[in-house]
Amino acid sequence: MDLRSELLKSIWYGFTALDLERSGKVSKSQLKVVEGSFNKEDVDELCWTLTAKKNYKPNRSSSTVLAERDAFRLWCLFNFLSEDKYPLVMVPDEMEYLLKKICTAMSLEFNCVELEDIFSQDTVQQRGITVWVFLEMMDAGKVARGIDRSVISMALEEVYKEIVGDVLKEGYLWKRGQLRRNWKERWFTLKPGNLFYYTREDSKECQGNIALDGNCCVEVLPDRDGKRCMFYLKTLSKTYEMSSSDTKQRQEWTTAIQMAIRLHVEGKTSLHKDLKLKRHEHREQREKRQQAKEEELQRLRALQEERERKLAELELLREAQKQAQVLLEQDEERRRQQHEQLQQTLEVQLREAEEVRISMQAEMALKEEEAERQRKRIRELEDMQKQQEEALQQEIRARLDEEASRYAQAGLLAEEEEKMKALLTLQEEQEEYILKTQRQKQELKQEMEAKSRALDEAQRQLEEVRANRHRVDQDLVAAQRKLCQASTNVKHWNVQVNRLMRPIGPGDKRPLLGSSLSSFQIPSQRDPGLHLRRISGSEDRNEECKENVTDGRSCDADLERCNSYTSNGDPNFP
């Protein structure tokens, strides 16, 4: 903070006091040009006089009221430690630093409890405290309650000289003359780069000035010639011998002189300006750390929300899986019912065939004497029909097994695809998560391990689904083999039936009810020529049916129709 900034703070109070209309402007008639040498303290006193008349109203009846000079010093100290922003305020850290300095000067212990009500206010925490609130607090005696006003004045003067006047140390020392070599007591004032000495403490005339630079050094001397606690201050041109009252004072003076030399070498004109800048940087760093911490907490909350959202999505997926399982069970139940209905239909057909067989046996019993060969042939046809029915049932079961296997395979393929998508999603999430967590803290490693375990579990489930799919594929191949074998058996029995149906003996032609066996009738012996034509037509139609077979079911239907027309001897067969 340079001299211009310090003057602007004082002048801002003066202009604010003159700006009665709050317009931000002051007329020239209210200003006065002062000629003469420039003195910053005179400018501060002038600005204080302008602003104190309007804003500073102490309680004169109170015994703890500050003196006018003490209030001015506190105002100057406030301006020095306030932030470089307008309107001028002092942050709680700087106010605490100033109060500690004042309490130390009064040999008191600073009590933070008395200022908690001020520091806890929102306006103080966010914006800081104004100089008038600060002076009102000091007038109320919250810091120096029960302390004599003279002690407070001395402490404020000491702190004022140290902070505003850049005085590093003051006090009496014995100095040895350069020519007469006698010892004289002088009042020394140490500032960065200079050591002034006077004849008395209240003297305004400076007796000498010792310039301090990088070539100066301090050296402690042993006691001699009746003098104790001696030390040297060496410069390029002269060496000064000095003596303090005790060892503690010598140590303080030597340390303060070395500090003044260091500040001059570093190009700093004020110790407290440098300390204020460091405190400001420390506050900024603390605010940045607090902001970074808040951002980290927000990011962690966002991650937690994302995790909760993913858990909710997972729960929804589980619910959808349950619903799909219910639908699958319903579909399976429907297929089972269809299978039962089909089985009942087949049983009805078998009963009808059994009834036809019984009626045929009754008719054949009446003509047993004249159709002994046809009875034997009919028994063979019945055996063939049973085997054909068994082959048909095997084919139906094989087709049902194939359909169930295909449905199971389709379900496993869909599940495999879902698992593969979930695996790819988990892999992409894991890669993104790994890239993110490389810049994060160690606390996120557990979540990455959980993601890895979820990925391993998904891979294991995928392997299980693939194994299940392989088993279903094997079951499907076995069902297909069974279906092929059943179709082959049906074709074989159809060929056997056609072969056995060619030679048919004489008999009466009577219509029968039922399936393929219900249409069987013994040909008549009255017209041998007609019988031969029917046999030849049946053989031609059987050969045509065998040539036009393209599917197992169509072949069975055609052969059954051919057998029905052959047994009936119907000349109108298409």
C-alpha positions in Angstrom: 0.0 0.0 0.0 1.7 3.3 -1.2 1.3 6.8 0.1 -1.3 7.7 -2.5 -3.6 4.9 -1.3 -3.2 6.0 2.3 -4.0 9.6 1.5 -7.0 8.5 -0.6 -8.5 6.8 2.4 -8.3 9.9 4.6 -9.5 12.2 1.8 -12.5 9.8 1.1 -13.8 10.4 4.6 -13.4 14.2 4.2 -15.2 14.3 0.8 -17.9 12.0 2.2 -18.5 14.4 5.1 -18.7 17.3 2.6 -21.1 15.5 0.3 -24.3 16.3 2.1 -26.6 15.4 -0.8 -25.0 12.0 -1.3 -24.4 12.8 -5.0 -20.8 11.8 -5.1 -19.7 15.4 -5.9 -18.3 18.3 -3.8 -18.3 21.9 -4.9 -15.1 23.9 -5.2 -16.3 26.5 -2.7 -16.1 23.8 0.1 -12.4 23.1 -0.6 -9.4 25.1 0.6 -5.9 25.1 -0.7 -3.3 24.9 2.0 0.2 26.1 1.1 3.4 25.0 2.7 5.3 21.8 3.2 3.4 18.5 2.9 2.8 16.4 6.0 0.6 13.3 5.9 -0.3 13.6 9.6 -1.7 17.2 9.0 -3.8 15.8 6.1 -5.1 13.0 8.3 -6.0 15.5 11.1 -7.8 17.8 8.6 -9.8 14.9 7.2 -10.6 13.6 10.7 -11.8 17.0 11.7 -14.2 17.1 8.8 -15.6 13.6 9.2 -15.6 13.4 13.0 -18.0 16.4 13.4 -20.6 14.6 11.4 -20.1 10.9 12.3 -18.3 10.6 15.6 -20.6 11.3 18.6 -19.2 9.8 21.8 -21.1 9.6 25.0 -19.6 12.4 27.1 -21.3 11.3 30.2 -19.5 7.9 30.2 -16.3 7.5 32.1 -14.9 5.1 29.4 -15.0 7.7 26.6 -11.9 8.0 24.5 -9.9 11.2 24.3 -10.0 13.1 21.1 -6.4 12.3 20.3 -7.0 8.6 21.0 -10.0 8.5 18.7 -7.9 10.1 15.9 -5.2 7.6 16.4 -7.7 4.7 16.3 -9.2 6.3 13.1 -5.7 6.4 11.5 -5.0 2.8 12.6 -8.4 1.7 11.1 -7.6 3.4 7.8 -4.2 1.7 7.7 -5.6 -1.8 8.3 -8.9 -1.4 6.3 -9.4 -3.1 3.0 -8.6 -1.1 -0.2 -12.2 -1.0 -1.2 -14.8 1.7 -0.7 -16.7 2.2 1.5 -13.9 1.4 3.9 -14.4 -1.5 6.2 -12.1 -3.7 8.4 -12.4 -7.4 8.2 -12.7 -9.4 11.5 -9.1 -10.8 11.2 -7.5 -7.3 11.0 -9.7 -6.0 13.8 -8.6 -8.9 16.0 -5.0 -8.2 15.1 -5.3 -4.5 16.1 -7.1 -5.3 19.3 -4.4 -7.8 20.2 -1.7 -5.2 19.6 -3.5 -2.7 21.8 -4.0 -5.3 24.6 -0.3 -6.3 24.4 0.7 -2.6 24.7 -1.4 -2.4 27.8 0.0 -5.7 29.2 -3.4 -7.3 29.0 -4.5 -10.6 27.7 -6.9 -10.3 24.7 -10.3 -11.9 25.4 -12.0 -13.1 22.3 -15.2 -13.9 24.2 -16.1 -10.3 24.6 -16.2 -9.8 20.8 -18.1 -12.9 19.8 -21.4 -11.0 19.6 -19.8 -8.6 17.1 -18.0 -11.2 15.1 -21.1 -13.4 14.9 -23.1 -10.8 13.1 -23.8 -11.5 9.5 -22.9 -8.0 8.3 -19.5 -8.1 10.1 -18.7 -11.6 8.7 -19.7 -10.8 5.2 -18.7 -7.1 4.7 -16.6 -6.2 7.8 -16.9 -3.4 10.4 -16.9 0.4 9.8 -14.7 2.8 11.7 -17.7 4.4 13.5 -18.9 1.0 14.8 -15.3 0.3 15.8 -14.9 3.6 17.7 -18.3 3.0 19.4 -17.1 -0.3 20.6 -13.9 1.2 22.0 -15.9 3.9 23.6 -18.1 1.3 25.3 -15.0 -0.2 27.0 -15.4 -3.7 25.7 -11.6 -4.1 25.3 -10.2 -1.9 28.0 -12.8 -2.1 30.7 -11.6 -0.7 34.0 -8.3 0.6 32.5 -7.2 4.2 33.2 -7.5 6.5 30.3 -3.8 7.5 30.5 -2.8 3.9 30.1 -5.1 3.5 27.1 -3.6 6.7 25.6 0.0 5.5 26.0 -0.9 2.1 24.5 -2.6 3.7 21.5 0.3 6.1 21.0 2.7 3.2 21.0 0.6 1.1 18.6 0.1 4.2 16.4 3.8 4.9 16.2 4.6 1.2 15.5 1.9 0.7 12.7 1.3 4.1 11.2 4.7 5.7 12.0 6.7 2.6 11.0 8.6 2.8 14.3 10.2 -0.6 14.9 11.5 0.3 18.4 12.0 3.2 20.7 13.9 3.7 24.0 16.9 5.1 25.8 20.4 3.8 25.1 23.9 4.9 26.1 25.9 6.0 23.1 29.6 6.7 23.1 30.9 9.8 21.3 33.1 9.7 18.3 35.5 12.5 19.3 35.3 12.8 23.1 34.7 9.2 23.7 32.3 9.8 26.6 29.0 8.0 27.2 25.7 9.9 26.9 22.2 8.7 27.2 20.1 9.3 24.1 16.5 8.6 23.0 16.6 6.3 19.9 13.9 5.7 17.3 14.4 2.9 14.9 12.7 2.8 11.5 13.3 0.7 8.4 16.6 2.0 6.9 17.3 4.6 9.7 18.2 4.9 13.3 17.4 8.4 14.8 18.5 9.6 18.2 17.5 12.6 20.3 18.6 14.2 23.5 15.2 13.5 25.2 12.1 11.5 24.5 9.9 14.6 23.9 12.6 16.4 21.9 11.7 17.3 18.3 15.2 18.2 17.2 17.1 15.1 15.8 20.7 14.9 17.0 21.7 12.3 14.5 20.7 9.8 11.9 22.4 6.5 11.3 21.6 5.2 7.8 21.1 1.4 7.7 21.9 -0.6 4.6 23.2 -4.0 3.5 26.7 -3.1 4.6 25.7 -2.5 8.2 25.9 -5.2 10.9 25.4 -5.6 14.7 27.9 -7.2 17.0 27.6 -7.9 20.7 30.5 -6.8 23.0 31.6 -8.1 26.4 31.3 -5.9 29.4 34.2 -3.4 30.0 35.1 0.0 31.5 32.1 -0.3 33.9 29.7 -0.6 31.0 27.5 -3.7 30.5 25.2 -5.0 27.8 27.2 -3.4 25.0 27.0 -3.9 21.2 28.5 -2.4 18.0 26.6 -1.0 15.1 29.0 -1.0 12.2 28.6 1.0 9.0 30.9 1.6 6.1 32.1 5.0 7.5 31.7 4.6 11.3 31.3 2.2 14.1 28.9 3.1 16.9 29.2 1.8 20.5 26.0 1.5 22.4 24.9 0.1 25.7 21.4 -1.0 27.0 20.0 -1.3 30.5 19.9 -5.1 30.5 20.5 -8.1 28.4 16.9 -8.4 27.3 16.9 -4.8 25.9 20.2 -5.5 24.1 18.7 -8.6 22.5 15.6 -6.7 21.4 17.6 -3.8 20.0 20.0 -6.0 18.1 17.1 -8.0 16.6 15.2 -4.9 15.7 18.2 -3.3 14.0 18.8 -6.4 12.0 15.2 -6.4 10.9 15.5 -2.8 9.8 18.6 -3.6 7.8 16.7 -6.6 6.2 13.7 -4.5 5.3 15.9 -1.8 3.7 17.8 -4.5 1.7 14.5 -6.0 0.5 13.3 -2.5 -0.6 10.4 -2.4 2.0 9.6 0.9 3.7 7.2 -0.5 6.3 7.1 -3.7 8.3 3.4 -3.6 9.0 2.5 -2.9 5.3 4.3 -6.1 4.4 2.6 -8.0 7.3 -0.8 -6.7 6.2 -0.1 -7.8 2.6 0.9 -11.2 3.9 -2.3 -11.5 6.0 -4.3 -10.5 3.0 -2.7 -13.2 0.9 -3.3 -15.7 3.7 -7.0 -14.8 3.8 -7.3 -15.1 0.0 -5.6 -18.5 0.2 -7.9 -19.6 3.0 -10.9 -18.4 1.0 -9.7 -20.3 -2.0 -9.2 -23.4 0.1 -12.6 -23.0 1.6 -14.1 -22.5 -1.9 -12.2 -25.6 -3.2 -13.5 -27.5 -0.2 -17.0 -26.5 -1.0 -16.6 -27.4 -4.6 -15.2 -30.8 -3.5 -18.3 -31.3 -1.3 -20.6 -30.3 -4.1 -18.8 -32.7 -6.4 -19.1 -35.5 -3.8 -22.8 -34.7 -3.4 -23.2 -34.8 -7.2 -21.4 -38.2 -7.2 -23.7 -39.4 -4.4 -26.8 -38.3 -6.3 -25.5 -40.0 -9.5 -24.9 -43.2 -7.5 -28.4 -43.0 -6.1 -29.8 -42.4 -9.6 -28.0 -45.4 -10.9 -29.3 -47.5 -8.0 -32.8 -46.3 -8.8 -32.2 -47.3 -12.5 -31.0 -50.7 -11.4 -34.1 -51.1 -9.2 -36.2 -50.3 -12.2 -34.3 -52.8 -14.3 -34.9 -55.4 -11.7 -38.6 -54.6 -11.6 -38.7 -54.9 -15.4 -36.9 -58.2 -15.2 -39.5 -59.5 -12.7 -42.3 -58.3 -15.0 -40.6 -60.1 -18.0 -40.3 -63.2 -15.8 -44.1 -63.0 -15.0 -44.9 -62.6 -18.7 -42.6 -65.6 -19.5 -44.4 -67.7 -17.0 -47.8 -66.7 -18.4 -46.6 -67.6 -21.9 -45.4 -70.9 -20.7 -48.7 -71.6 -19.0 -50.5 -70.7 -22.2 -48.3 -73.1 -24.2 -48.8 -75.8 -21.7 -52.6 -75.4 -21.9 -52.4 -75.6 -25.7 -50.3 -78.7 -25.4 -52.9 -80.3 -23.1 -55.7 -79.3 -25.5 -53.8 -80.9 -28.4 -53.2 -84.0 -26.3 -56.9 -84.2 -25.5 -57.8 -83.9 -29.2 -55.4 -86.7 -30.0 -56.9 -88.9 -27.3 -60.4 -88.2 -28.7 -59.1 -89.3 -32.1 -57.6 -92.4 -30.6 -60.9 -93.3 -28.9 -62.7 -92.8 -32.2 -60.2 -95.0 -33.9 -60.6 -97.6 -31.2 -64.4 -97.5 -31.6 -64.0 -97.9 -35.4 -61.7 -100.8 -34.8 -64.2 -102.5 -32.5 -67.1 -102.0 -35.0 -64.9 -103.4 -37.7 -64.0 -106.4 -35.6 -67.8 -107.0 -35.1 -68.4 -106.9 -38.8 -65.5 -109.0 -39.6 -66.7 -111.6 -37.1 -69.9 -112.0 -39.1 -67.9 -112.6 -42.3 -65.0 -114.5 -40.6 -65.6 -117.6 -42.7 -65.5 -115.9 -46.0 -62.8 -113.2 -45.3 -60.2 -115.0 -43.2 -57.4 -113.4 -45.3 -59.0 -109.9 -44.9 -59.1 -110.3 -41.1 -55.4 -111.1 -41.0 -54.8 -108.1 -43.3 -56.9 -105.8 -41.2 -55.0 -106.9 -38.1 -51.8 -105.9 -39.9 -53.3 -102.6 -40.9 -54.3 -102.0 -37.3 -50.8 -102.7 -36.1 -49.5 -100.4 -38.8 -51.9 -97.6 -37.7 -50.8 -97.9 -34.1 -47.2 -97.6 -35.1 -48.1 -94.6 -37.4 -50.0 -93.0 -34.5 -47.0 -93.5 -32.3 -44.7 -92.0 -35.0 -47.2 -89.0 -35.2 -47.1 -88.5 -31.5 -43.3 -88.6 -31.5 -43.3 -86.1 -34.3 -45.7 -83.8 -32.4 -43.6 -84.1 -29.2 -40.4 -83.4 -31.2 -42.0 -80.3 -32.7 -43.1 -79.1 -29.3 -39.6 -79.7 -27.9 -38.2 -77.8 -30.9 -40.5 -74.9 -30.3 -39.7 -74.8 -26.6 -36.0 -74.9 -27.4 -36.3 -72.1 -29.9 -38.2 -70.0 -27.4 -35.7 -70.7 -24.7 -32.8 -69.9 -27.1 -34.5 -66.6 -28.1 -34.9 -65.7 -24.4 -31.2 -66.6 -23.7 -30.1 -64.6 -26.7 -32.1 -61.5 -25.6 -30.7 -62.0 -22.0 -27.2 -62.3 -23.5 -27.6 -59.1 -25.5 -28.8 -57.3 -22.4 -25.9 -58.6 -20.4 -23.5 -57.6 -23.1 -25.0 -54.1 -23.2 -24.8 -53.9 -19.4 -21.2 -55.1 -19.6 -20.2 -52.6 -22.2 -21.9 -49.8 -20.2 -20.1 -50.9 -17.0 -16.8 -51.0 -19.0 -17.4 -47.5 -20.3 -18.4 -46.2 -16.9 -15.3 -47.9 -15.3 -13.0 -46.3 -17.9 -14.5 -42.8 -17.4 -14.5 -43.4 -13.6 -10.8 -44.4 -13.7 -9.9 -41.3 -15.7 -11.8 -39.1 -13.3 -10.6 -40.7 -10.1 -6.9 -40.3 -11.1 -7.3 -36.7 -10.3 -9.4 -37.2 -7.2 -8.6 -38.2 -3.6 -7.9 -41.6 -2.2 -11.5 -41.9 -0.8 -12.9 -42.8 -4.2 -10.9 -46.0 -4.5 -13.5 -48.1 -2.7 -16.1 -47.1 -5.2 -13.8 -48.0 -8.1 -13.3 -51.5 -6.5 -17.1 -51.9 -6.2 -17.4 -51.1 -9.9 -14.7 -53.7 -10.7 -16.5 -56.3 -8.7 -19.8 -55.4 -10.5 -17.9 -55.8 -13.8 -16.5 -59.2 -12.8 -20.0 -60.3 -11.6 -21.5 -59.2 -15.0 -18.8 -61.1 -16.9 -19.5 -64.2 -14.8 -23.2 -63.9 -15.5 -22.4 -63.4 -19.2 -20.3 -66.7 -19.2 -23.2 -68.5 -17.5 -25.7 -67.1 -20.1 -23.4 -68.3 -22.9 -23.1 -71.7 -21.3 -26.9 -71.9 -21.0 -27.2 -70.9 -24.6 -24.8 -73.6 -25.7 -26.8 -76.2 -23.8 -30.0 -74.9 -25.4 -28.4 -75.1 -28.8 -27.5 -78.7 -28.1 -31.1 -79.4 -27.0 -32.4 -77.8 -30.2 -30.1 -80.0 -32.3 -31.3 -83.1 -30.4 -34.9 -82.0 -30.9 -34.3 -81.5 -34.6 -32.7 -85.0 -34.8 -35.8 -86.4 -33.1 -38.1 -84.6 -35.6 -36.1 -85.9 -38.5 -36.3 -89.4 -37.1 -40.1 -89.1 -36.6 -40.6 -87.8 -40.1 -38.5 -90.8 -41.5 -40.6 -93.2 -39.4 -43.9 -91.7 -40.7 -42.7 -91.9 -44.3 -41.6 -95.5 -43.7 -45.0 -96.5 -42.2 -46.8 -94.8 -45.0 -44.9 -96.8 -47.6 -45.7 -100.0 -45.7 -49.4 -99.1 -45.5 -49.5 -98.5 -49.3 -47.7 -101.7 -50.0 -50.1 -103.8 -47.9 -53.2 -102.1 -49.3 -52.7 -103.3 -52.8 -54.1 -106.9 -52.8 -57.6 -106.9 -51.3 -59.9 -110.0 -51.4 -63.6 -110.1 -52.2 -66.2 -108.8 -49.8 -69.3 -106.6 -49.5 -68.8 -102.8 -49.7 -70.2 -101.1 -46.7 -69.5 -97.5 -45.6 -67.8 -97.0 -42.2 -67.5 -94.0 -39.8 -64.3 -92.4 -38.3 -60.8 -91.5 -39.5 -58.7 -93.2 -42.2 -59.8 -96.7 -40.9 -63.5 -95.8 -40.9 -63.4 -95.4 -44.7 -62.1 -99.0 -45.2 -64.6 -101.4 -47.0 -64.2 -104.9 -48.4 -64.6 -104.8 -52.3 -67.4 -106.8 -53.9 -66.8 -109.9 -55.9 -69.6 -109.3 -58.4 -67.5 -107.3 -60.9 -63.9 -108.5 -61.2 -63.1 -105.9 -63.9 -64.3 -103.0 -61.8 -62.2 -104.3 -59.0 -59.0 -104.4 -61.1 -59.6 -100.9 -62.4 -60.0 -99.6 -58.9 -56.8 -101.3 -57.8 -54.9 -99.9 -60.7 -56.3 -96.4 -60.1 -55.4 -96.6 -56.4 -51.8 -97.6 -57.3 -51.5 -94.7 -59.7 -52.8 -92.3 -57.1 -50.5 -93.7 -54.4 -47.5 -93.2 -56.7 -48.7 -89.6 -57.4 -48.9 -88.8 -53.7 -45.4 -90.1 -53.1 -44.0 -87.9 -55.8 -45.7 -84.7 -54.6 -44.6 -85.0 -50.9 -42.8 -81.8 -49.8 -43.4 -81.7 -46.1 -43.9 -84.3 -43.3 -47.4 -83.1 -42.4 -48.6 -82.8 -46.1 -47.3 -86.3 -46.8 -49.1 -87.8 -43.9 -52.4 -86.1 -45.0 -52.1 -87.1 -48.6 -51.2 -90.7 -47.8 -54.1 -90.9 -45.3 -56.4 -89.5 -47.9 -55.1 -92.0 -50.5 -55.6 -94.9 -48.1 -59.1 -93.8 -47.3 -60.1 -93.6 -51.0 -58.3 -96.9 -51.8 -60.1 -98.8 -49.0 -63.5 -97.3 -50.0 -62.9 -98.1 -53.7 -64.5 -94.7 -54.7 -64.2 -94.1 -58.4 -64.6 -90.4 -58.0 -61.1 -89.9 -56.3 -59.8 -86.6 -57.6 
